[in-house]
Amino acid sequence: MPRSPLDFAMLQLSRLNWRTAFGVLAILLFLILAVAVIRSRSSKTADPLKDLGPGIHQPKPGKSGETLPLPPASPKR
């Protein structure tokens, strides 16, 4: 019976020292997480709205635009 790639993979897994493999995987995971945390902290925090253009609302000519317009007066009852 010919051997398949699955047979080869199973043989290699059976020879593996699982304690050592787990230790190596734990160290690799720790290093990956440490690099991710360091990169996220060292990145510059730029203003996400710096390239945002003016909005749709434009103040009427002659108005300062410093305050919001008042709503129209409602009739008294």
PQR file of N, CA, C, O and H, with PARSE charges and radii, in Angstrom:
ATOM      1  N   MET A   1       0.845  -1.177   0.000 -0.4000 1.5000
ATOM      2  CA  MET A   1       0.000   0.000   0.000 -0.0000 2.0000
ATOM      3  C   MET A   1       0.894   1.246   0.000  0.5500 1.7000
ATOM      4  O   MET A   1       1.782   1.352   0.846 -0.5500 1.4000
ATOM      5  N   PRO A   2       0.688   2.179  -0.914 -0.5600 1.5000
ATOM      6  CA  PRO A   2       1.536   3.384  -0.960  0.2800 2.0000
ATOM      7  C   PRO A   2       1.197   4.337   0.197  0.5500 1.7000
ATOM      8  O   PRO A   2       0.064   4.413   0.670 -0.5500 1.4000
ATOM      9  N   ARG A   3       2.221   5.044   0.615 -0.4000 1.5000
ATOM     10  CA  ARG A   3       2.034   6.007   1.714 -0.0000 2.0000
ATOM     11  C   ARG A   3       1.563   7.342   1.144  0.5500 1.7000
ATOM     12  O   ARG A   3       2.020   7.786   0.091 -0.5500 1.4000
ATOM     13  H   ARG A   3       3.142   4.982   0.230  0.4000 1.0000
ATOM     14  N   SER A   4       0.643   7.964   1.863 -0.4000 1.5000
ATOM     15  CA  SER A   4       0.096   9.252   1.427 -0.0000 2.0000
ATOM     16  C   SER A   4       0.741  10.384   2.226  0.5500 1.7000
ATOM     17  O   SER A   4       1.398  10.131   3.236 -0.5500 1.4000
ATOM     18  H   SER A   4       0.271   7.603   2.719  0.4000 1.0000
ATOM     19  N   PRO A   5       0.562  11.615   1.789 -0.5600 1.5000
ATOM     20  CA  PRO A   5       1.077  12.747   2.573  0.2800 2.0000
ATOM     21  C   PRO A   5       0.483  12.809   3.984  0.5500 1.7000
ATOM     22  O   PRO A   5       1.131  13.289   4.914 -0.5500 1.4000
ATOM     23  N   LEU A   6      -0.744  12.324   4.137 -0.4000 1.5000
ATOM     24  CA  LEU A   6      -1.356  12.300   5.461 -0.0000 2.0000
ATOM     25  C   LEU A   6      -0.603  11.341   6.379  0.5500 1.7000
ATOM     26  O   LEU A   6      -0.419  11.634   7.561 -0.5500 1.4000
ATOM     27  H   LEU A   6      -1.271  11.934   3.382  0.4000 1.0000
ATOM     28  N   ASP A   7      -0.166  10.194   5.847 -0.4000 1.5000
ATOM     29  CA  ASP A   7       0.612   9.256   6.649 -0.0000 2.0000
ATOM     30  C   ASP A   7       1.917   9.898   7.118  0.5500 1.7000
ATOM     31  O   ASP A   7       2.315   9.728   8.271 -0.5500 1.4000
ATOM     32  H   ASP A   7      -0.316   9.956   4.887  0.4000 1.0000
ATOM     33  N   PHE A   8       2.579  10.629   6.232 -0.4000 1.5000
ATOM     34  CA  PHE A   8       3.827  11.313   6.582 -0.0000 2.0000
ATOM     35  C   PHE A   8       3.583  12.348   7.673  0.5500 1.7000
ATOM     36  O   PHE A   8       4.356  12.441   8.627 -0.5500 1.4000
ATOM     37  H   PHE A   8       2.256  10.767   5.295  0.4000 1.0000
ATOM     38  N   ALA A   9       2.501  13.133   7.535 -0.4000 1.5000
ATOM     39  CA  ALA A   9       2.191  14.161   8.524 -0.0000 2.0000
ATOM     40  C   ALA A   9       1.885  13.543   9.882  0.5500 1.7000
ATOM     41  O   ALA A   9       2.327  14.060  10.908 -0.5500 1.4000
ATOM     42  H   ALA A   9       1.873  13.057   6.760  0.4000 1.0000
ATOM     43  N   MET A  10       1.146  12.460   9.902 -0.4000 1.5000
ATOM     44  CA  MET A  10       0.808  11.795  11.168 -0.0000 2.0000
ATOM     45  C   MET A  10       2.060  11.229  11.834  0.5500 1.7000
ATOM     46  O   MET A  10       2.183  11.277  13.058 -0.5500 1.4000
ATOM     47  H   MET A  10       0.788  12.040   9.068  0.4000 1.0000
ATOM     48  N   LEU A  11       2.992  10.692  11.040 -0.4000 1.5000
ATOM     49  CA  LEU A  11       4.236  10.168  11.595 -0.0000 2.0000
ATOM     50  C   LEU A  11       5.044  11.297  12.225  0.5500 1.7000
ATOM     51  O   LEU A  11       5.589  11.124  13.315 -0.5500 1.4000
ATOM     52  H   LEU A  11       2.892  10.653  10.046  0.4000 1.0000
ATOM     53  N   GLN A  12       5.134  12.443  11.563 -0.4000 1.5000
ATOM     54  CA  GLN A  12       5.885  13.579  12.110 -0.0000 2.0000
ATOM     55  C   GLN A  12       5.235  14.109  13.382  0.5500 1.7000
ATOM     56  O   GLN A  12       5.933  14.479  14.326 -0.5500 1.4000
ATOM     57  H   GLN A  12       4.691  12.583  10.677  0.4000 1.0000
ATOM     58  N   LEU A  13       3.906  14.148  13.415 -0.4000 1.5000
ATOM     59  CA  LEU A  13       3.209  14.609  14.625 -0.0000 2.0000
ATOM     60  C   LEU A  13       3.401  13.644  15.786  0.5500 1.7000
ATOM     61  O   LEU A  13       3.459  14.072  16.938 -0.5500 1.4000
ATOM     62  H   LEU A  13       3.339  13.847  12.648  0.4000 1.0000
ATOM     63  N   SER A  14       3.499  12.358  15.504 -0.4000 1.5000
ATOM     64  CA  SER A  14       3.686  11.381  16.575 -0.0000 2.0000
ATOM     65  C   SER A  14       5.094  11.482  17.171  0.5500 1.7000
ATOM     66  O   SER A  14       5.302  11.092  18.320 -0.5500 1.4000
ATOM     67  H   SER A  14       3.451  12.010  14.567  0.4000 1.0000
ATOM     68  N   ARG A  15       6.051  11.992  16.418 -0.4000 1.5000
ATOM     69  CA  ARG A  15       7.423  12.137  16.910 -0.0000 2.0000
ATOM     70  C   ARG A  15       7.621  13.443  17.679  0.5500 1.7000
ATOM     71  O   ARG A  15       8.659  13.636  18.312 -0.5500 1.4000
ATOM     72  H   ARG A  15       5.882  12.308  15.485  0.4000 1.0000
ATOM     73  N   LEU A  16       6.655  14.322  17.630 -0.4000 1.5000
ATOM     74  CA  LEU A  16       6.778  15.658  18.214 -0.0000 2.0000
ATOM     75  C   LEU A  16       6.713  15.595  19.734  0.5500 1.7000
ATOM     76  O   LEU A  16       5.864  14.908  20.301 -0.5500 1.4000
ATOM     77  H   LEU A  16       5.812  14.166  17.116  0.4000 1.0000
ATOM     78  N   ASN A  17       7.624  16.325  20.393 -0.4000 1.5000
ATOM     79  CA  ASN A  17       7.578  16.467  21.843 -0.0000 2.0000
ATOM     80  C   ASN A  17       6.597  17.597  22.137  0.5500 1.7000
ATOM     81  O   ASN A  17       6.913  18.765  21.915 -0.5500 1.4000
ATOM     82  H   ASN A  17       8.314  16.884  19.932  0.4000 1.0000
ATOM     83  N   TRP A  18       5.418  17.260  22.632 -0.4000 1.5000
ATOM     84  CA  TRP A  18       4.340  18.226  22.783 -0.0000 2.0000
ATOM     85  C   TRP A  18       4.629  19.284  23.834  0.5500 1.7000
ATOM     86  O   TRP A  18       4.171  20.419  23.703 -0.5500 1.4000
ATOM     87  H   TRP A  18       5.160  16.311  22.812  0.4000 1.0000
ATOM     88  N   ARG A  19       5.377  18.937  24.870 -0.4000 1.5000
ATOM     89  CA  ARG A  19       5.710  19.944  25.886 -0.0000 2.0000
ATOM     90  C   ARG A  19       6.594  21.031  25.286  0.5500 1.7000
ATOM     91  O   ARG A  19       6.377  22.218  25.528 -0.5500 1.4000
ATOM     92  H   ARG A  19       5.748  18.015  24.977  0.4000 1.0000
ATOM     93  N   THR A  20       7.570  20.631  24.517 -0.4000 1.5000
ATOM     94  CA  THR A  20       8.452  21.594  23.874 -0.0000 2.0000
ATOM     95  C   THR A  20       7.689  22.420  22.842  0.5500 1.7000
ATOM     96  O   THR A  20       7.869  23.635  22.759 -0.5500 1.4000
ATOM     97  H   THR A  20       7.747  19.667  24.321  0.4000 1.0000
ATOM     98  N   ALA A  21       6.843  21.765  22.061 -0.4000 1.5000
ATOM     99  CA  ALA A  21       6.072  22.471  21.032 -0.0000 2.0000
ATOM    100  C   ALA A  21       5.134  23.494  21.681  0.5500 1.7000
ATOM    101  O   ALA A  21       4.987  24.607  21.176 -0.5500 1.4000
ATOM    102  H   ALA A  21       6.697  20.778  22.128  0.4000 1.0000
ATOM    103  N   PHE A  22       4.508  23.126  22.785 -0.4000 1.5000
ATOM    104  CA  PHE A  22       3.616  24.061  23.472 -0.0000 2.0000
ATOM    105  C   PHE A  22       4.402  25.251  24.007  0.5500 1.7000
ATOM    106  O   PHE A  22       3.935  26.387  23.915 -0.5500 1.4000
ATOM    107  H   PHE A  22       4.627  22.222  23.196  0.4000 1.0000
ATOM    108  N   GLY A  23       5.580  25.014  24.561 -0.4000 1.5000
ATOM    109  CA  GLY A  23       6.414  26.101  25.073 -0.0000 2.0000
ATOM    110  C   GLY A  23       6.833  27.062  23.972  0.5500 1.7000
ATOM    111  O   GLY A  23       6.793  28.279  24.151 -0.5500 1.4000
ATOM    112  H   GLY A  23       5.960  24.092  24.636  0.4000 1.0000
ATOM    113  N   VAL A  24       7.237  26.509  22.830 -0.4000 1.5000
ATOM    114  CA  VAL A  24       7.646  27.348  21.703 -0.0000 2.0000
ATOM    115  C   VAL A  24       6.457  28.153  21.186  0.5500 1.7000
ATOM    116  O   VAL A  24       6.603  29.336  20.879 -0.5500 1.4000
ATOM    117  H   VAL A  24       7.270  25.520  22.685  0.4000 1.0000
ATOM    118  N   LEU A  25       5.297  27.537  21.087 -0.4000 1.5000
ATOM    119  CA  LEU A  25       4.102  28.255  20.627 -0.0000 2.0000
ATOM    120  C   LEU A  25       3.704  29.354  21.609  0.5500 1.7000
ATOM    121  O   LEU A  25       3.289  30.434  21.190 -0.5500 1.4000
ATOM    122  H   LEU A  25       5.179  26.575  21.337  0.4000 1.0000
ATOM    123  N   ALA A  26       3.825  29.093  22.896 -0.4000 1.5000
ATOM    124  CA  ALA A  26       3.484  30.112  23.895 -0.0000 2.0000
ATOM    125  C   ALA A  26       4.433  31.299  23.798  0.5500 1.7000
ATOM    126  O   ALA A  26       3.998  32.446  23.902 -0.5500 1.4000
ATOM    127  H   ALA A  26       4.163  28.215  23.236  0.4000 1.0000
ATOM    128  N   ILE A  27       5.720  31.039  23.600 -0.4000 1.5000
ATOM    129  CA  ILE A  27       6.694  32.125  23.470 -0.0000 2.0000
ATOM    130  C   ILE A  27       6.420  32.930  22.203  0.5500 1.7000
ATOM    131  O   ILE A  27       6.472  34.159  22.231 -0.5500 1.4000
ATOM    132  H   ILE A  27       6.073  30.107  23.515  0.4000 1.0000
ATOM    133  N   LEU A  28       6.130  32.253  21.094 -0.4000 1.5000
ATOM    134  CA  LEU A  28       5.815  32.947  19.846 -0.0000 2.0000
ATOM    135  C   LEU A  28       4.569  33.813  19.990  0.5500 1.7000
ATOM    136  O   LEU A  28       4.545  34.951  19.519 -0.5500 1.4000
ATOM    137  H   LEU A  28       6.088  31.254  21.071  0.4000 1.0000
ATOM    138  N   LEU A  29       3.554  33.292  20.625 -0.4000 1.5000
ATOM    139  CA  LEU A  29       2.327  34.060  20.839 -0.0000 2.0000
ATOM    140  C   LEU A  29       2.601  35.292  21.694  0.5500 1.7000
ATOM    141  O   LEU A  29       2.095  36.377  21.406 -0.5500 1.4000
ATOM    142  H   LEU A  29       3.573  32.368  21.007  0.4000 1.0000
ATOM    143  N   PHE A  30       3.400  35.126  22.745 -0.4000 1.5000
ATOM    144  CA  PHE A  30       3.753  36.259  23.602 -0.0000 2.0000
ATOM    145  C   PHE A  30       4.511  37.319  22.813  0.5500 1.7000
ATOM    146  O   PHE A  30       4.230  38.509  22.956 -0.5500 1.4000
ATOM    147  H   PHE A  30       3.811  34.245  22.979  0.4000 1.0000
ATOM    148  N   LEU A  31       5.462  36.909  21.989 -0.4000 1.5000
ATOM    149  CA  LEU A  31       6.237  37.865  21.197 -0.0000 2.0000
ATOM    150  C   LEU A  31       5.364  38.608  20.191  0.5500 1.7000
ATOM    151  O   LEU A  31       5.526  39.813  19.998 -0.5500 1.4000
ATOM    152  H   LEU A  31       5.690  35.943  21.873  0.4000 1.0000
ATOM    153  N   ILE A  32       4.440  37.897  19.552 -0.4000 1.5000
ATOM    154  CA  ILE A  32       3.539  38.533  18.589 -0.0000 2.0000
ATOM    155  C   ILE A  32       2.659  39.564  19.283  0.5500 1.7000
ATOM    156  O   ILE A  32       2.473  40.670  18.776 -0.5500 1.4000
ATOM    157  H   ILE A  32       4.308  36.918  19.709  0.4000 1.0000
ATOM    158  N   LEU A  33       2.121  39.204  20.439 -0.4000 1.5000
ATOM    159  CA  LEU A  33       1.283  40.153  21.187 -0.0000 2.0000
ATOM    160  C   LEU A  33       2.097  41.351  21.676  0.5500 1.7000
ATOM    161  O   LEU A  33       1.607  42.480  21.647 -0.5500 1.4000
ATOM    162  H   LEU A  33       2.272  38.306  20.851  0.4000 1.0000
ATOM    163  N   ALA A  34       3.329  41.122  22.124 -0.4000 1.5000
ATOM    164  CA  ALA A  34       4.170  42.216  22.606 -0.0000 2.0000
ATOM    165  C   ALA A  34       4.475  43.186  21.468  0.5500 1.7000
ATOM    166  O   ALA A  34       4.412  44.400  21.660 -0.5500 1.4000
ATOM    167  H   ALA A  34       3.727  40.205  22.148  0.4000 1.0000
ATOM    168  N   VAL A  35       4.799  42.672  20.302 -0.4000 1.5000
ATOM    169  CA  VAL A  35       5.084  43.537  19.157 -0.0000 2.0000
ATOM    170  C   VAL A  35       3.838  44.333  18.774  0.5500 1.7000
ATOM    171  O   VAL A  35       3.934  45.519  18.460 -0.5500 1.4000
ATOM    172  H   VAL A  35       4.850  41.686  20.146  0.4000 1.0000
ATOM    173  N   ALA A  36       2.676  43.691  18.798 -0.4000 1.5000
ATOM    174  CA  ALA A  36       1.430  44.384  18.445 -0.0000 2.0000
ATOM    175  C   ALA A  36       1.138  45.514  19.432  0.5500 1.7000
ATOM    176  O   ALA A  36       0.728  46.601  19.024 -0.5500 1.4000
ATOM    177  H   ALA A  36       2.598  42.727  19.053  0.4000 1.0000
ATOM    178  N   VAL A  37       1.345  45.268  20.712 -0.4000 1.5000
ATOM    179  CA  VAL A  37       1.085  46.299  21.728 -0.0000 2.0000
ATOM    180  C   VAL A  37       2.073  47.451  21.576  0.5500 1.7000
ATOM    181  O   VAL A  37       1.683  48.616  21.657 -0.5500 1.4000
ATOM    182  H   VAL A  37       1.678  44.386  21.043  0.4000 1.0000
ATOM    183  N   ILE A  38       3.334  47.139  21.357 -0.4000 1.5000
ATOM    184  CA  ILE A  38       4.349  48.189  21.209 -0.0000 2.0000
ATOM    185  C   ILE A  38       4.067  49.030  19.969  0.5500 1.7000
ATOM    186  O   ILE A  38       4.191  50.254  20.009 -0.5500 1.4000
ATOM    187  H   ILE A  38       3.651  46.192  21.291  0.4000 1.0000
ATOM    188  N   ARG A  39       3.690  48.386  18.871 -0.4000 1.5000
ATOM    189  CA  ARG A  39       3.404  49.139  17.647 -0.0000 2.0000
ATOM    190  C   ARG A  39       2.164  50.016  17.811  0.5500 1.7000
ATOM    191  O   ARG A  39       2.119  51.128  17.287 -0.5500 1.4000
ATOM    192  H   ARG A  39       3.590  47.391  18.838  0.4000 1.0000
ATOM    193  N   SER A  40       1.157  49.522  18.536 -0.4000 1.5000
ATOM    194  CA  SER A  40      -0.058  50.321  18.702 -0.0000 2.0000
ATOM    195  C   SER A  40       0.188  51.518  19.618  0.5500 1.7000
ATOM    196  O   SER A  40      -0.431  52.566  19.437 -0.5500 1.4000
ATOM    197  H   SER A  40       1.194  48.618  18.962  0.4000 1.0000
ATOM    198  N   ARG A  41       1.066  51.381  20.582 -0.4000 1.5000
ATOM    199  CA  ARG A  41       1.351  52.493  21.496 -0.0000 2.0000
ATOM    200  C   ARG A  41       2.276  53.521  20.871  0.5500 1.7000
ATOM    201  O   ARG A  41       2.189  54.708  21.186 -0.5500 1.4000
ATOM    202  H   ARG A  41       1.568  50.529  20.729  0.4000 1.0000
ATOM    203  N   SER A  42       3.153  53.080  19.994 -0.4000 1.5000
ATOM    204  CA  SER A  42       4.137  54.005  19.436 -0.0000 2.0000
ATOM    205  C   SER A  42       3.613  54.730  18.195  0.5500 1.7000
ATOM    206  O   SER A  42       4.254  55.661  17.708 -0.5500 1.4000
ATOM    207  H   SER A  42       3.224  52.116  19.738  0.4000 1.0000
ATOM    208  N   SER A  43       2.472  54.320  17.689 -0.4000 1.5000
ATOM    209  CA  SER A  43       1.951  55.000  16.505 -0.0000 2.0000
ATOM    210  C   SER A  43       1.476  56.396  16.889  0.5500 1.7000
ATOM    211  O   SER A  43       0.934  56.609  17.973 -0.5500 1.4000
ATOM    212  H   SER A  43       1.950  53.564  18.085  0.4000 1.0000
ATOM    213  N   LYS A  44       1.691  57.337  15.982 -0.4000 1.5000
ATOM    214  CA  LYS A  44       1.297  58.717  16.250 -0.0000 2.0000
ATOM    215  C   LYS A  44      -0.221  58.823  16.221  0.5500 1.7000
ATOM    216  O   LYS A  44      -0.889  58.273  15.346 -0.5500 1.4000
ATOM    217  H   LYS A  44       2.132  57.164  15.101  0.4000 1.0000
ATOM    218  N   THR A  45      -0.731  59.529  17.181 -0.4000 1.5000
ATOM    219  CA  THR A  45      -2.176  59.724  17.235 -0.0000 2.0000
ATOM    220  C   THR A  45      -2.506  61.031  16.526  0.5500 1.7000
ATOM    221  O   THR A  45      -2.512  62.100  17.137 -0.5500 1.4000
ATOM    222  H   THR A  45      -0.189  59.976  17.892  0.4000 1.0000
ATOM    223  N   ALA A  46      -2.775  60.932  15.252 -0.4000 1.5000
ATOM    224  CA  ALA A  46      -3.104  62.112  14.453 -0.0000 2.0000
ATOM    225  C   ALA A  46      -4.604  62.378  14.542  0.5500 1.7000
ATOM    226  O   ALA A  46      -5.397  61.479  14.818 -0.5500 1.4000
ATOM    227  H   ALA A  46      -2.770  60.064  14.755  0.4000 1.0000
ATOM    228  N   ASP A  47      -4.962  63.606  14.307 -0.4000 1.5000
ATOM    229  CA  ASP A  47      -6.367  63.995  14.310 -0.0000 2.0000
ATOM    230  C   ASP A  47      -7.062  63.333  13.117  0.5500 1.7000
ATOM    231  O   ASP A  47      -6.701  63.612  11.974 -0.5500 1.4000
ATOM    232  H   ASP A  47      -4.317  64.337  14.083  0.4000 1.0000
ATOM    233  N   PRO A  48      -8.046  62.469  13.352 -0.5600 1.5000
ATOM    234  CA  PRO A  48      -8.695  61.788  12.235  0.2800 2.0000
ATOM    235  C   PRO A  48      -9.536  62.721  11.367  0.5500 1.7000
ATOM    236  O   PRO A  48      -9.918  62.347  10.258 -0.5500 1.4000
ATOM    237  N   LEU A  49      -9.832  63.926  11.851 -0.4000 1.5000
ATOM    238  CA  LEU A  49     -10.668  64.863  11.099 -0.0000 2.0000
ATOM    239  C   LEU A  49      -9.860  65.966  10.424  0.5500 1.7000
ATOM    240  O   LEU A  49     -10.443  66.926   9.921 -0.5500 1.4000
ATOM    241  H   LEU A  49      -9.522  64.230  12.752  0.4000 1.0000
ATOM    242  N   LYS A  50      -8.528  65.853  10.401 -0.4000 1.5000
ATOM    243  CA  LYS A  50      -7.711  66.950   9.878 -0.0000 2.0000
ATOM    244  C   LYS A  50      -7.934  67.202   8.395  0.5500 1.7000
ATOM    245  O   LYS A  50      -7.792  68.341   7.951 -0.5500 1.4000
ATOM    246  H   LYS A  50      -8.054  65.074  10.810  0.4000 1.0000
ATOM    247  N   ASP A  51      -8.272  66.198   7.620 -0.4000 1.5000
ATOM    248  CA  ASP A  51      -8.483  66.367   6.186 -0.0000 2.0000
ATOM    249  C   ASP A  51      -9.955  66.569   5.826  0.5500 1.7000
ATOM    250  O   ASP A  51     -10.309  66.574   4.647 -0.5500 1.4000
ATOM    251  H   ASP A  51      -8.387  65.272   7.980  0.4000 1.0000
ATOM    252  N   LEU A  52     -10.800  66.733   6.820 -0.4000 1.5000
ATOM    253  CA  LEU A  52     -12.226  66.905   6.581 -0.0000 2.0000
ATOM    254  C   LEU A  52     -12.488  68.324   6.084  0.5500 1.7000
ATOM    255  O   LEU A  52     -12.061  69.300   6.701 -0.5500 1.4000
ATOM    256  H   LEU A  52     -10.513  66.729   7.778  0.4000 1.0000
ATOM    257  N   GLY A  53     -13.184  68.422   4.983 -0.4000 1.5000
ATOM    258  CA  GLY A  53     -13.483  69.728   4.411 -0.0000 2.0000
ATOM    259  C   GLY A  53     -14.606  70.417   5.152  0.5500 1.7000
ATOM    260  O   GLY A  53     -15.105  69.899   6.151 -0.5500 1.4000
ATOM    261  H   GLY A  53     -13.531  67.630   4.482  0.4000 1.0000
ATOM    262  N   PRO A  54     -15.013  71.594   4.667 -0.5600 1.5000
ATOM    263  CA  PRO A  54     -16.103  72.308   5.317  0.2800 2.0000
ATOM    264  C   PRO A  54     -17.420  71.545   5.161  0.5500 1.7000
ATOM    265  O   PRO A  54     -17.607  70.789   4.207 -0.5500 1.4000
ATOM    266  N   GLY A  55     -18.307  71.754   6.096 -0.4000 1.5000
ATOM    267  CA  GLY A  55     -19.598  71.091   6.051 -0.0000 2.0000
ATOM    268  C   GLY A  55     -20.524  71.721   5.032  0.5500 1.7000
ATOM    269  O   GLY A  55     -20.126  72.638   4.313 -0.5500 1.4000
ATOM    270  H   GLY A  55     -18.155  72.368   6.871  0.4000 1.0000
ATOM    271  N   ILE A  56     -21.749  71.244   4.962 -0.4000 1.5000
ATOM    272  CA  ILE A  56     -22.723  71.754   4.004 -0.0000 2.0000
ATOM    273  C   ILE A  56     -23.229  73.125   4.423  0.5500 1.7000
ATOM    274  O   ILE A  56     -23.461  73.988   3.577 -0.5500 1.4000
ATOM    275  H   ILE A  56     -22.072  70.499   5.546  0.4000 1.0000
ATOM    276  N   HIS A  57     -23.402  73.330   5.727 -0.4000 1.5000
ATOM    277  CA  HIS A  57     -23.965  74.596   6.210 -0.0000 2.0000
ATOM    278  C   HIS A  57     -22.957  75.725   6.057  0.5500 1.7000
ATOM    279  O   HIS A  57     -21.814  75.613   6.499 -0.5500 1.4000
ATOM    280  H   HIS A  57     -23.214  72.628   6.414  0.4000 1.0000
ATOM    281  N   GLN A  58     -23.381  76.789   5.441 -0.4000 1.5000
ATOM    282  CA  GLN A  58     -22.578  78.003   5.324 -0.0000 2.0000
ATOM    283  C   GLN A  58     -23.386  79.134   5.950  0.5500 1.7000
ATOM    284  O   GLN A  58     -24.571  79.273   5.647 -0.5500 1.4000
ATOM    285  H   GLN A  58     -24.310  76.879   5.082  0.4000 1.0000
ATOM    286  N   PRO A  59     -22.781  79.943   6.811 -0.5600 1.5000
ATOM    287  CA  PRO A  59     -23.538  81.036   7.427  0.2800 2.0000
ATOM    288  C   PRO A  59     -23.945  82.070   6.383  0.5500 1.7000
ATOM    289  O   PRO A  59     -23.274  82.262   5.369 -0.5500 1.4000
ATOM    290  N   LYS A  60     -25.065  82.728   6.665 -0.4000 1.5000
ATOM    291  CA  LYS A  60     -25.545  83.768   5.748 -0.0000 2.0000
ATOM    292  C   LYS A  60     -24.574  84.944   5.750  0.5500 1.7000
ATOM    293  O   LYS A  60     -23.928  85.207   6.764 -0.5500 1.4000
ATOM    294  H   LYS A  60     -25.610  82.573   7.489  0.4000 1.0000
ATOM    295  N   PRO A  61     -24.463  85.650   4.636 -0.5600 1.5000
ATOM    296  CA  PRO A  61     -23.565  86.816   4.608  0.2800 2.0000
ATOM    297  C   PRO A  61     -23.992  87.839   5.659  0.5500 1.7000
ATOM    298  O   PRO A  61     -25.180  88.107   5.836 -0.5500 1.4000
ATOM    299  N   GLY A  62     -23.031  88.388   6.333 -0.4000 1.5000
ATOM    300  CA  GLY A  62     -23.320  89.390   7.359 -0.0000 2.0000
ATOM    301  C   GLY A  62     -23.489  88.786   8.741  0.5500 1.7000
ATOM    302  O   GLY A  62     -23.481  89.521   9.728 -0.5500 1.4000
ATOM    303  H   GLY A  62     -22.065  88.171   6.189  0.4000 1.0000
ATOM    304  N   LYS A  63     -23.639  87.500   8.845 -0.4000 1.5000
ATOM    305  CA  LYS A  63     -23.764  86.843  10.144 -0.0000 2.0000
ATOM    306  C   LYS A  63     -22.381  86.342  10.555  0.5500 1.7000
ATOM    307  O   LYS A  63     -21.604  85.888   9.715 -0.5500 1.4000
ATOM    308  H   LYS A  63     -23.645  86.903   8.043  0.4000 1.0000
ATOM    309  N   SER A  64     -22.088  86.423  11.812 -0.4000 1.5000
ATOM    310  CA  SER A  64     -20.753  86.046  12.272 -0.0000 2.0000
ATOM    311  C   SER A  64     -20.580  84.527  12.304  0.5500 1.7000
ATOM    312  O   SER A  64     -19.469  84.024  12.136 -0.5500 1.4000
ATOM    313  H   SER A  64     -22.719  86.791  12.494  0.4000 1.0000
ATOM    314  N   GLY A  65     -21.655  83.812  12.514 -0.4000 1.5000
ATOM    315  CA  GLY A  65     -21.568  82.365  12.592 -0.0000 2.0000
ATOM    316  C   GLY A  65     -21.090  81.867  13.942  0.5500 1.7000
ATOM    317  O   GLY A  65     -20.826  80.675  14.106 -0.5500 1.4000
ATOM    318  H   GLY A  65     -22.558  84.221  12.650  0.4000 1.0000
ATOM    319  N   GLU A  66     -20.975  82.766  14.909 -0.4000 1.5000
ATOM    320  CA  GLU A  66     -20.501  82.359  16.219 -0.0000 2.0000
ATOM    321  C   GLU A  66     -21.598  81.740  17.068  0.5500 1.7000
ATOM    322  O   GLU A  66     -21.313  80.984  17.996 -0.5500 1.4000
ATOM    323  H   GLU A  66     -21.189  83.734  14.776  0.4000 1.0000
ATOM    324  N   THR A  67     -22.856  82.055  16.757 -0.4000 1.5000
ATOM    325  CA  THR A  67     -23.960  81.498  17.517 -0.0000 2.0000
ATOM    326  C   THR A  67     -24.946  80.843  16.563  0.5500 1.7000
ATOM    327  O   THR A  67     -24.968  81.140  15.368 -0.5500 1.4000
ATOM    328  H   THR A  67     -23.088  82.669  16.003  0.4000 1.0000
ATOM    329  N   LEU A  68     -25.741  79.970  17.097 -0.4000 1.5000
ATOM    330  CA  LEU A  68     -26.768  79.299  16.290 -0.0000 2.0000
ATOM    331  C   LEU A  68     -27.974  80.215  16.168  0.5500 1.7000
ATOM    332  O   LEU A  68     -28.251  80.992  17.082 -0.5500 1.4000
ATOM    333  H   LEU A  68     -25.723  79.729  18.068  0.4000 1.0000
ATOM    334  N   PRO A  69     -28.693  80.141  15.064 -0.5600 1.5000
ATOM    335  CA  PRO A  69     -29.895  80.992  14.924  0.2800 2.0000
ATOM    336  C   PRO A  69     -30.974  80.532  15.901  0.5500 1.7000
ATOM    337  O   PRO A  69     -31.072  79.352  16.239 -0.5500 1.4000
ATOM    338  N   LEU A  70     -31.781  81.500  16.345 -0.4000 1.5000
ATOM    339  CA  LEU A  70     -32.889  81.184  17.243 -0.0000 2.0000
ATOM    340  C   LEU A  70     -34.055  80.676  16.423  0.5500 1.7000
ATOM    341  O   LEU A  70     -34.236  81.094  15.279 -0.5500 1.4000
ATOM    342  H   LEU A  70     -31.701  82.458  16.070  0.4000 1.0000
ATOM    343  N   PRO A  71     -34.864  79.765  16.999 -0.5600 1.5000
ATOM    344  CA  PRO A  71     -36.042  79.306  16.279  0.2800 2.0000
ATOM    345  C   PRO A  71     -37.064  80.434  16.183  0.5500 1.7000
ATOM    346  O   PRO A  71     -37.030  81.358  16.995 -0.5500 1.4000
ATOM    347  N   PRO A  72     -37.969  80.379  15.211 -0.5600 1.5000
ATOM    348  CA  PRO A  72     -38.961  81.446  15.092  0.2800 2.0000
ATOM    349  C   PRO A  72     -39.863  81.475  16.326  0.5500 1.7000
ATOM    350  O   PRO A  72     -40.156  80.443  16.929 -0.5500 1.4000
ATOM    351  N   ALA A  73     -40.287  82.670  16.677 -0.4000 1.5000
ATOM    352  CA  ALA A  73     -41.132  82.838  17.866 -0.0000 2.0000
ATOM    353  C   ALA A  73     -42.490  82.201  17.612  0.5500 1.7000
ATOM    354  O   ALA A  73     -43.082  82.392  16.550 -0.5500 1.4000
ATOM    355  H   ALA A  73     -40.049  83.508  16.187  0.4000 1.0000
ATOM    356  N   SER A  74     -42.976  81.453  18.577 -0.4000 1.5000
ATOM    357  CA  SER A  74     -44.307  80.845  18.436 -0.0000 2.0000
ATOM    358  C   SER A  74     -45.357  81.815  18.982  0.5500 1.7000
ATOM    359  O   SER A  74     -45.092  82.552  19.931 -0.5500 1.4000
ATOM    360  H   SER A  74     -42.495  81.299  19.440  0.4000 1.0000
ATOM    361  N   PRO A  75     -46.530  81.812  18.389 -0.5600 1.5000
ATOM    362  CA  PRO A  75     -47.590  82.739  18.880  0.2800 2.0000
ATOM    363  C   PRO A  75     -48.030  82.359  20.275  0.5500 1.7000
ATOM    364  O   PRO A  75     -48.136  81.177  20.604 -0.5500 1.4000
ATOM    365  N   LYS A  76     -48.288  83.371  21.100 -0.4000 1.5000
ATOM    366  CA  LYS A  76     -48.746  83.127  22.455 -0.0000 2.0000
ATOM    367  C   LYS A  76     -50.228  82.826  22.447  0.5500 1.7000
ATOM    368  O   LYS A  76     -50.972  83.357  21.623 -0.5500 1.4000
ATOM    369  H   LYS A  76     -48.202  84.331  20.833  0.4000 1.0000
ATOM    370  N   ARG A  77     -50.645  82.000  23.334 -0.4000 1.5000
ATOM    371  CA  ARG A  77     -52.075  81.646  23.425 -0.0000 2.0000
ATOM    372  C   ARG A  77     -52.710  82.320  24.571  0.5500 1.7000
ATOM    373  O   ARG A  77     -53.906  82.143  24.806 -0.5500 1.4000
ATOM    374  H   ARG A  77     -50.041  81.568  24.003  0.4000 1.0000
TER
END
